[in-house]
Structures are given as C-alpha cells and as structure tokens.
Amino acid sequence: MTAQSRAANDVSSPNDLDAWWLPFTANRSFKQRPRMITRAKGMYYYTPDGREVIDGAAGLWCCNAGHNRDEITAAIQAQAAELDYSPAFQFGHSKGFAAASRIAQLAPGDLNHVFFCNSGSEAVDTALKVALAYWNVRGQGSKTRLIGRERGYHGVGFGGISVGGIVKNRQFFGTLLAGVDHLPHTYNRAEQAFSRGEPEWGAHLADELERIVALHDASTIAAVIVEPMAGSTGVLPPPKGYLQRLRQICDKYGILLIFDEVISGFGRLGTAFAAERYGVIPDMITFAKGVNSGTVPMGGVIVREGLYNTFMQGPEHMIELFHGYTYSGHPLACAAAIATQDIYRDEKLFERAKALEPVWADAIHSLKGLPNVLDIRTIGLVGAIDLASRPDAVGARAFEAMDRGFNEYNLMMRITGDTIALSPPLIITEEQIGEIVDKLAKVIKAVA
Ligand SMILES: Cc1ncc(COP(=O)(O)O)c(C=O)c1O
C-alpha cells in the first residue's frame, strides 16, 4: 500500500489493513488498492475521500430498505438500552415472538412457524437438519438424501456447500456431506439469451428429479433445496413452470421442498417471497439478509404447520428439536426486523419493486450491444450482465469493472466470474436506475 493510498483511505480508527483476512476477496489486490467505505445513507455509500457511490447491490443483496434508516437505527438503539441479550434456549422475549409473527404473516399458505438463526448459511443448515429430523420423527429414517442443484449457492456451511453447486466453493473442502445429488442448472444461453423475467425454455429440466428418484428411490430422499432464482451464481431466473413442476414431483414422491429465499425474500422479486410470485408453497423457506435490511445478523427458516406439528409430540418437558444458536432471535436483530417490516409495509416497498420491474428491465437491457456483452438477464429488481472473458483470465474483466466502477465511476456492483450482478435497494427511484445504467455503460466500455 502506498503512502498516498493510505492517506486517501485514512479513517479515525487504527487502520492497518494487514490483520483482517477478508472473506470472498482477492486480499492482496484489495490491500494494494482498497475499496473503503465510511458511511451510508439511503441509496449511497460514502468513501473516506468524500465520494458518493450509488449502491447497485443493496450491500450484498440485503439492504432492501436502503441504508441507515432512522427508524431501524432508533429501534436497535432502544432495544440495546432495554434488553441487550436474553437466551432463547428455554426462555423468550416479546420482540422475538413479534418478529416471528410478522415474518410468518408474510409467508404464503400454512408456512406459519419461524426458527431463527444468524445468517443464510445457518438457515440452510437448519432447514436441511429439520428435513432429516422430520423423517426420523415420522419413523422414516431411511430418507436421508439431500438434493441440490448445479450452480446453486446455499452459503458456506458444510450442508450448504454440499447441496450447493459452485465448484470453487466445494473443491477445497473435502468430501462434504454424503448422500447428496444435484439437479442440473437451468441456464442455457442458446435458448434463453436476453430474456426478461422467467425464460420460456427450461421447465422440462425439473423432470430430472424423476431421474434422480429412479436412481436412488424416494424412500432414501429427504428433501430438495433450490433458490427460486439462483442469485450468487450470476442471476438465473427460473424457467416458466419449472418451480411448479418441482413441487408436483416432490408431492408425488413425498419429498420435502425447500426454497432458499435468502436473496429472493423480502421484496426482491416484487412479492414478499418468491413462493408467492410463483404460486408454489414449499415446505420450508430459508431467509436472512432483507429480513432486517442487513442491519444486524439474522436468518431463519419458516416451516409449514404440519412439519412443525410433527415435532410437537412426546413428553412436554422434552426438547423437540436439538438445534439452535446462542444468538437465535437476538433482541437487537428482532427489533431491527420489526422496524424493517414496518418500513416495507408503510412504504409499500415490495409493490414498488413490482411496479419498477419493467422500468428496471428496460434500463438494464438497454446495455445490449455494448462491447463484450454476451447476455443480460433481469427479474424483479435484479439484473445480470455476462461479459466475455479475457483470454486466459476468467473473471479479470468483471473484476476490473467492479474495481473501476467503485474507484472511478462511483458505482457499487457485485461480480461473479465475468458476470456483473445488480440488486439495488428497493427504495431506488427511476432517476437512480438511470444513474446506475449510465455509470455501468461507461464502466463496460472502459473495460473493453
Ligand atoms: C441463496 C443464498 N443462500 C444462502 C446464503 C448465505 O447467506 P450468509 O452469507 O448470510 O451465510 C446466500 C448468500 O448470499 C444466498 O444467496
């Protein structure tokens, strides 16, 4: 790090960049040319040198209500002053029950019960464990296989990377969970390029579950887990009819269906959950991120009535599920969740995302034809742009786009491989959509 860049990124607290090993980051490159953020408000981040950077990614797909909302800040402050922590093993507090009720109310059908944890990864591991335990409690302990999908991202726990389908997240970590199989992913550029919303082609890929059942037999399969829209792998909206077909096949064979809605939950696709958009009721929904607009770590699993009731038997003094986290339903996270849900309701942010979807799609698709743009996908307030890889340097073009986007064009974006992913806070205005697209066009030309 040069003396000049150190000065440019100076912050009031000690700021030696050496000690923090950043997650999912090119650490050496970052430490030579840091992308530092000091504060945020609404749609914008602010850098130490005073630049205003528009947030095209809602942080990491999480700050759906925008940044530093006064109502959420006040709720967290008041909660910290009143009840900083209380255990959730054998004890409870009112904000935990209120937050669970609010979340359950948003979920469709009889998805009525909420188990809290602290992240999307924990939510996925919780859902997978609940699925296995459910079949055990029902006396069908042979149902142990878990089915994920290629290109799926379900966080970084051993359960999540086992059912996930992103090779770099798996290849370094041993043999993972046994008994996992994968559906094929649903992306086919030749058939789907430049689709808006759900592509027409691909529903038949759900039938691959029939093949997996034929191979292993339904008596060995506990659950299927998919993201309704695969986000982290580069935004793959589900083909029309695909999720409905998965539900039918799961019903036919008595297999639990889990929707990982860590990204798609809380308005991202214009409805509270993607399950509502697709009219499909899964047996469990995992959530995190948008639940409290990214303010305090929180995740959870929403389960259907019958599933919950299956556990509620035996002697009443007995613990029904041997699972939980010290910070499950943390009072600060719950207070933040309630304040966030109030904002979503009062400002009609899910409806806003729905209304903006066509405006957003037009704007992002207007980038078609720029150098190296191979495909563009949009759905809800999500967009992805695939750039052609540089010869022998997969990921280098998008990495440069992300870095120069932040440092030179004041635009924050996500990248995965050579795909740029966008998912702005749901408070975005039409003018700000224009700002993102103008900046993006410049960045894409700059990295040509
Ligand atoms: C679908 C999905 N599941 C799980 C996770 C993991 O969440 P966390 O990073 O909070 O553990 C993510 C994170 O992006 C996600 O997109």
The ligand as an SDF file (V2000), in Angstrom:
LIG
                    3D

 16 16  0  0  0  0  0  0  0  0999 V2000
  -29.4580  -18.1830   -1.6310 C   0  0  0  0  0  0  0  0  0  0  0  0
  -28.4570  -17.9630   -0.5450 C   0  0  0  0  0  0  0  0  0  0  0  0
  -28.4050  -18.8170    0.4800 N   0  0  0  0  0  0  0  0  0  0  0  0
  -27.5430  -18.6580    1.4940 C   0  0  0  0  0  0  0  0  0  0  0  0
  -26.6720  -17.5930    1.5120 C   0  0  0  0  0  0  0  0  0  0  0  0
  -25.7090  -17.4550    2.6400 C   0  0  0  0  0  0  0  0  0  0  0  0
  -26.0030  -16.3780    3.4400 O   0  0  0  0  0  0  0  0  0  0  0  0
  -24.9280  -15.8450    4.5110 P   0  0  0  0  0  0  0  0  0  0  0  0
  -23.8280  -15.2220    3.7140 O   0  0  0  0  0  0  0  0  0  0  0  0
  -25.7210  -14.8780    5.3270 O   0  0  0  0  0  0  0  0  0  0  0  0
  -24.4690  -17.0150    5.2990 O   0  0  0  0  0  0  0  0  0  0  0  0
  -26.7100  -16.6650    0.4730 C   0  0  0  0  0  0  0  0  0  0  0  0
  -25.7940  -15.5050    0.4730 C   0  0  0  0  0  0  0  0  0  0  0  0
  -25.6600  -14.7950   -0.4940 O   0  0  0  0  0  0  0  0  0  0  0  0
  -27.6050  -16.8560   -0.5860 C   0  0  0  0  0  0  0  0  0  0  0  0
  -27.6540  -16.0270   -1.6250 O   0  0  0  0  0  0  0  0  0  0  0  0
  1  2  1  0
  2  3  1  0
  2 15  2  0
  3  4  2  0
  4  5  1  0
  5  6  1  0
  5 12  2  0
  6  7  1  0
  7  8  1  0
  8  9  2  0
  8 10  1  0
  8 11  1  0
 12 13  1  0
 12 15  1  0
 13 14  2  0
 15 16  1  0
M  END
$$$$
